[in-house]
Amino acid sequence: MLLPDEHKDTRLYVLMLLNRITPWSGLPVWPEYKLETGLRLSEVLKFLGHFVRGSDAPERRSMDHVIKQEVEKHRRA
């Protein structure tokens, strides 16, 4: 909520990404959870980092698609 109103679209996108992270229940962490959480957090940090530097916002990616690809790569490895 610290982003100014003229950057409301970035703020909403970052909040959406953060809200899509599955809360950890305290049970042992499964590999897909680590991948999903890490990818969503890295996307949030990328957007906020560009904002802080004053750069243009990076292109938005469909994180569900990116996560699905990474989980498939992980399972094949």
Number of C-alpha atoms within 10 A of each C-alpha: 8 6 14 9 10 8 12 12 11 19 18 13 14 19 13 13 16 15 11 13 15 10 9 10 7 6 6 7 10 8 11 16 15 10 16 21 19 14 19 22 16 12 19 19 13 14 21 17 13 13 16 9 8 9 10 9 14 11 7 10 9 8 15 12 9 13 18 14 11 15 16 11 10 12 9 7 6
